[in-house]
Amino acid sequence: MAATTASALLPVFIALPLIVSAITALSPAKKVNDALSILIPLVNLAGGIWLYAYTAEHGPISHVLGKYQAGVGISLAADQFSAIMLVTTMIVAVTANWFAITAGETQARYYTPLTLVLITGVSGALLAADLFNFFVMIEVMLMPSYGLIAMTGTRHRLLSARTFVLVNLAASTLLVIGVGYLYGVCGAVNIAALRGAAAGNGPVTVAAGLVVIAIAAKAGVFPVHTWLPRTYPSTSAAVMGLFSGLHTKVAVYMLYRIWVVIFDMDARWNTIIIVFMVISMLIGGFAGLTESTMRRVLAYQMVNGMPFILIMLAFTQGGENARYALAAGLLYTLHHMITVGALVLNVGAIEETYGTGTLSKLPGIARRAPLPSAVFVAGALSLVGFPPFSGIFGKVTIVLAAAKPGDWRSWVVITAIIVASFGALLSMMRMWKMVFWGRPMQHYPHALNVQWKFLLPSLTLMLISLAMFVFAGQLWDATTGAADALLNVDAYSAAVLGADPVGVPDTASIQGGQR
């Protein structure tokens, strides 16, 4: 397939779910809407697999909407890094929507169109080649999210939705201010055009720093993390599963891209990154010990997982070191998306059956529901980093990437990883003891058990986690290829900007503090 034909398909990833969302909003046929809520992310999933294979062979591709010249029009770009993220987000979207159908979530009139608009924003954010359009796609993600998180209209959900809206509006405001400041300083917001601009240039660093802080708030890392465990568990399990694999991981994608391209992996920020990420992983590891519901415990495991991913940015100096650290962070990202999604949907299956997620009200589930209990154990083992699931390789590669002889920061990071993992283990053991172990339930009929239809989505994700362990070599090759693509800024810039871009400032002038 010619490169121009392949690149012309990039807008389809955004247009298809957006168009179908409008159709489902008007259609009264629930079964058709349910089928489309599964089919559309499956199409984007298949497209993401094709995109990864194509860019692995031919390099990055880009498309400028409206046939404007590079640097002027709305640019979309894809490489192996964006493609592998697109594939994994769509896997989570398929299983979350599958669970929503079985749990009756799609009875709500606009559930399906809202999820499809969310998928539109996710796909667009992963393909956006400039920061302003990334901001636009983030807002496309957030608008349906406001509706999804408050779908039932209960008081508790509306209060959580208010927190979610306020935090994300504040972060979005900071994001657009940072993007505007970047344009004022550099005359461009195209990521490739800003190559290396924040390395050693004060005004550009401040502007890019505002963008990073805003995205970090959306990722839920310390010190702007408390909103996540307060809001995600308040919505339905299907929506929380959807958010867990999409919202925060889009933020991870862009933070990686900005760090490599715009900050040029500036080593002066390494200590700051390490300090904030170490604190964040320790909070996430142990804060779940104080929670009273299953999904709030899991929400803190989301807070715990993000710094494991982002701390790899502090170990990207040196050619092979950068490659290994980024591949390790990406591997852990994929594992975390699949594993947390499986745990959330598994807990959702239990909640659908027994009508509660409160730890103290659900003793002895292991005796009457061994399969959901086994899925929980598998997810917990994967999350903590035990075989035979994907978490073991994610944790090992991160530790190896952080191990630098003679660097005291390596010892701090590795110690924090071990301690935070121990905290996560304690949280999972506490949940096991209170929910799955203990004396048999007395206040539920013995025949009441978790149905297969509720369990299959989470079981599917755990089987994927198992496959990630079995085929770890192939997965590592894929993440290494994605890391290589991320580091190949020359190829990315050539694809996005073309041979003779218009309206793109000279990078050397930016770095020298001139326009």
N, C-alpha and C positions, 0 to 999 in steps of 0.2 A: 504494500500500500504506500502510495506516495506520501511524503511528509505533509504536504499541504492538505491532502485529503484527511489524513489522520488528525492533524491539528484542528481542522474544521469541525471535528466531532466533539471537541471539548465543550462547546456551549450546550450540547445535548445533555450532559450530566446535570446541568442546572435547569434547562428548559423543560425537560421531560417531567420531573416531579412537580414543578411549578404548574405546568399545564394540567396535569392529572389532578393536582390538588383542587383546581377550580372545577374540574368535572365532578369530583367526588363531593364537593361542597353543594353542587346543584342536584346531584343524583339522589333519589330516595331509596335506591336499591342497596340495602345493607350488604348483602352477600357479594355484590360486585365491588363495593367499596372495600370490603374486607380483603377480597382477592387482590385488589390494586395496592392495598397497603403492604402486602407481601411482595407482589410482582415488581413494583417500581424499585425498591431497594435491591431486589435480586438482579434487575437489569443493570443498575449502577454497580453492583458487586461484580457481575460478569464483565462490565466495561472496565472496571478497575483492574481486573486480572489481565485483560487484554492490554490496557494502558501500561501496566508494569512490564509485560513481555515486550511490547513495542519500544518503550523507552530504554529498556535494557539493551536492545539491539541497535537502536538508531539514535539514542541520546534524547535530551529534553526536547519537547515540542511546545509551541505557543501559538496562540491565535488572538488577533486583535479584532474585536467586534466592529462591524461596520466598515471593515477594510481600511481603517485609518492607518497612518504610519505608526511604526513602533515608537513608544514614548509619548504619544498623543492620545490614542484611543484607549478603551478599556481592554486590558490585556489579561488573558488566561494563560497559564503555563502548567506543564506537568512533567515530572521526572519520576524515577523509581521511588523516591521518598514520598512524594504526594500520592502516588498510586497505591503504595502499600498501606498508607493511612486510610485512603478511600476504601480499600477492600475491607479492612478490619472494622471501620465504622459502619459499613453496610451490613456486615455479619451481625453486629450487635443490633442494628435497626431491624433487621429481619426477625430475629428471635424475640425482641421486645414487642414488636407488633403482633407476632404470633401469640405471645402470651396475652396481650391485650384482647385479642379476639376470643381466646378461650375463657378469659376472665370476665367477658362481657363489657370491657371498657369501651368498645366501639359502638355500644348502644347510644352513647352520647353523640349527638348529631354531627358535631364538627371534629370529632377525635381524629378521624383519618385525614381530612384535609390539613389539619394543623400539623400532624406528624410529617406529612409530605412536604409542607412548607419548611419545616425544620430540616428535613433531608436536603431540600434545595439550598438552604443556607450553609449547611455543612459541606456539601459538594462544592459550592462556590468559594467558600473560605479556603478549602484545600487547594483550589486551582487558581485563586487570585494571585496576580503577579505584581500588584501594587498595594500599598497599605490602606489607601482610601477605600478601594473596593473590598479589601478584607474587612474594614470597618462596616461597610454596607452589608456584607454577607453575615457578619456577626449579628447585626440588627435583624436581618431576615431570620436568623436562627432564634433570636430572643423573642420576637413578636409572638410566634405561636407558642413558645415556651411559657409565656405569661398566662395564656389560656389553659395550657395543659396542666400546669401546676395547681390551678384553682378550678379544675374542671367540675368537681362535684358541688362547689359552692358552700361547703361546710365552713363554719367559723374558723376552725383551726387551719384549714387549707388556705382560706382567704388571708389570714394573718401571715402565714408563711409566704404566700404569693406577694404580699406587700413588701416583705423583707427582700425577697428575690428581685422584685422590680426595682426597689430603691438601690440596692447594691449594684445591680447590673447597669442601671441608668447612670449612676455615679461613675462606674468604671468606663462606660461607653463615652460619657462626657470627657473624661480624662483622655481616653483614646483618641477622640477626634481633635482635642486640643493639641495633643502630641503630634498627630498627623499634620495638622495645620501649621504648627510650629516648624516641623520638618520641611514643609513646602516653602515656608517663608525664609528659612535658612539656606536650603539647598536648591530650591526651584524645581523639585521633583519629589514624588512619593513612590515612584516605581522602585521595587526592591533591588533589581539588578542595577539601576542607575545610581543607587545609594551605596554601591559596593565599597566597603571599607571606610565610609564617610564618618562613622562614629569613632574610629580609632585615632585618638589624639586631637580631635577637634571639639572644643568645649561646647559651643552652642548646639552642634549636631548631637553630641552625647547627651545633653540635657533633653533635647527634643525626643531622641530615640529612647531615652530613659523613661520619659513619661509614657510612651507607647508600651514599653516593657512592663512598667508597674501596672498599667491598666489591664494588660493581658494576664499578668500574674494574679491579679485580683480575680479575674474570671476563672483562672486555673485552681483557685482555692488553696494557695500556699501561704504560710506564715509571713506577715501578721494579718493578712486579709483572708482568713480561712474560716472564721466562725460562722459565716452565713451559710456555708454548704451543709454542714450537719444539722442546721436548724431548718433548712428548707427542703432538701431532697427527700428526707424520710417522710415528710408531711404529705407528699403527693402519693399517687398509686405506685405499686411495685413496677408496673409496666413503664410508667413515665420515668421513674427513678432509674430503671435499667437503661432506658433510652438516653437519659442525660449522662449517666455514668460513662458511657462509651463515646459520647459525641461532644458534649460541651467542653469539658476540661481537656480532652485530647486534641481538639482543634487548637486550643491555646498552646499546648505542648508543641504542636507542629509549627506554629508561627514563631514561638520563642526559639526553637532550634534554627529556623530559617534566618531570623533576624541576627542571632548570635554569630552564625557562620558568615553571612553575607555582609551585613551592615557593620557589626562590631569587629569583624575579621578575627574573632576568637581572642580578643584583647586580654592578655593574661593579668592585667592590672585589676580586673574585677573578680578574679578567682576566689580570693579570700572572702569577699562579701557574699558571693554565691554560696560558698561552703557554709558560712555562719548561718545564713537564713534557711538553707535547706536542711542542715543538721537539726536546728530547732524545730522546723516543721515536721521532720520525720519522727522526732521524739514525741512531740505533741500528738501526732496522729497514731503512733504506736500505742500510747498508754491512755489517751483520753477515752477510748471506747470502754475502758473498765468501769466507768462511772455511769454508763447509759443503761436505760431500762427497757429499751425496745430493740429488736433484732436489727432493724434497718438503720437505726441511729448508730449502732456499733459498726455496721458496714460503712456508713458514711464516713466515719473516722478512718476506716481503712483506705478510703479514697484519698483523704487528706494525707495519710501515711505514704501512699504510693507515689504521689506527685513529686516529692523531693527526691525519691530514688531515681526518677527519670531526669529531673532537671539538674541534679548535682553533677551529672556527667559533663555539663557544659564547662565545668571548672577543670576538666582533665583533657582538653582538646588541643593542647599545644604540642607541636611536633607531628609530622605527617602520619606515621603509623599509629601514634597515640591517639590522634584526633579520630582517625578512622575507627579504631577499636572502641573508643569511648562513645562515639555517636551510635555505632552499631549496637553496643550494649544497652544504651539508653532506649533505643528504638525497640530492641527485643523485649525489654522490660515493659515498655509501653503497650505492645501488642498483647503480652501476657496479662497485664493488668486489666485491659479492656475486656478480654474474654473471661477472666476469672471473676472479677467483681460483677460483671453482668450475670454470670452463672449463679453466684451467691445471692444477688438481689432477686432474681427471678425464682430461685428455689425458696427463699424466704417468702416471696409473694405467693407461691403455691400453698405454703403452710397457712399464711394469713387468709387466703381465699377459703380454705377448708375449715379453719377453726375461728375465723372472725376476729383474730387479734394477733398482734405481734409483740405483746408485752412478755418479757422473759419469764416473769414469775407466774404467768397463767398457763404456761405450756410445758409442764414437766413430762418426761417419759415418752416423748414422741418416737424415740428409737425403737421402742418395743412394739408399737403398732404401725409404724411407717418406716421400715428399714431402708427403703430406697431413697427417699428424700434425705434421710440421715446420712446415707452413704455419699450422696451428692454434696452435702454440706461438708463432710469430712474431707472429701476430695478437694473442694474449693478452698477450705481452710489450709490444708497441706500445701496446695499450690501457692496460696497467698503468702504463707510464711516462708516457703522455699524448700519444700521437701519433694523428693521424687515419689511417684513417677509422673509428675505434672510439670507444666511449663515454668513454674516459678523457680525451680532449682537452677535452671540455666540462666534465667534473668538475674537472680541474685549473684550467682557465681561470676558471671561476666562483668557485672557492675563492680564487684569487689576487686577483680583482676584489673579492671580499667583504673580503679582508684589507687592501686598499689604502686607507689613510686618510691624506689629506694632513696633514703636520705631526706624525704620530705615529711615533716611532722604533720602536715595537713592530711596526708594519706592515713596516718594512724588515727587521727580524729574521725575521719569519715568512716573508715572501716569499723571502728569501735561503735560509732553511732548507728551504722547499718545493723550490726549484731544486736545492740541493745534495743533498737526500734523493732527489729524482727522478733525479739523476745517479747516485747510489749504486745505486738500483734498476736503472737502465739497465746499469751495470757488472755487476751480479749476473746479469741476463738475458743479457748478451753473453758472460759467462764460461760460463754453462750452454750457450749456443748453441755456443760454440767446443768445449767438451769433449764434448758429447753429440751434437749434430746435424752439426757440421762435422768436419774432420779426415779421416784415412784411413778407407777402408771397413772394416767389421767383418770379422774373419777367423775368429772363434771361434763364429759362428752360421751355420747353413745359409742359403744365399742366398735360399731360398724362404720362410724365416721372416719374416713381415711382420705389421704391425699390422692386425688384422681390422676390417672396417667396424663390426661389432657393438660393439666396444670404443670406437670412435672417435665414433660418432654422438651420445652424450650431450654430450661436450665441444664437438663441432661445432655442436650445437643452441644451446648457451649462447653460443658466439662469434657465431653468426648473430643472436642476440638483442642482443648488444653492438653489432653492426653496425647493427641496426635502431634501437637507441637513438641512434646517431649520425645516421642518416638522418632520424629523426623527433624530433630534438633539441628542436624548438620545442614539439611536443605534450608531450614528457616534461618540459620545463621548466615548462609550464603546470600539469602534474600535481603536480610537486614544489612549485611556488609555492602551489598550492591546499592542499597538505598543510601547508606552513609557515603559511599563513593560519589553517588550522584549529587548529594547535598554539598559535598566538599568541592565538586567540580564546578566552581563558580564561573569559570571561563565559558563552559558549555552552556550553563544556564543563562548567562548574560547574552551570549551570542543568539540563543534561541529567542529570548524575550525582546531584546533591543534590535536585533538584526544588524546588518552590515553598516547601515547609514541611518541611525535613529535621529528623529527630530525632537527638539525640545528637551534633550537630555543634557544636564550640566556635566562639565568635566570633573571627574572624580578627584583628580590631582588638585584642582582649584578648590574643591570643597575641603579637602584635607589640609590645604594650606590656609584655610580660613577666608577664602575669597569666593565671590560669585562670578 
